[in-house]
Amino acid sequence: MSKRVAVLQLSRLLGKEEFYRWLSLDEGSEPDELSGEQMARLQLLVDERLEELVRGLAAEVVASDDVTDVVSGVAYLEDRLTFFSELLTEDQREKVRDGFASFSSRWR
């Protein structure tokens, strides 16, 4: 998948209105690439809305027919984090993992 698709999906998870505002984009625009400044703003937005990102990814996990237990849920999450690897820092991915671990601990 293209980076553009990853940007669109991340905007949905973070909240489109906030995403467009923070990155100074026209609402509905679908950039193929983000500038260095936009990437820096995106990192700040992810930090600011990390809980929303974790909740959104957790909702995807729960809705997936492929997820039947914690192990398959973690595998799904890891696939999504790989998909977003160009847009999230390693620290942010680790924080998402930690947040998801807290969420998935209720499944046991």
Buried (B, 14 or more C-beta within 10 A) or exposed (E): EEBEEBBBBBBEBBBBEBBBEBBEBEEEEEBEEBEEEBEEBBBEBBEEBBEBBBBBBBEBBEEEEEBEEBEEBBBBBEEBBEBBEEBBEEEBBEBBBEBBEEBBEEEE
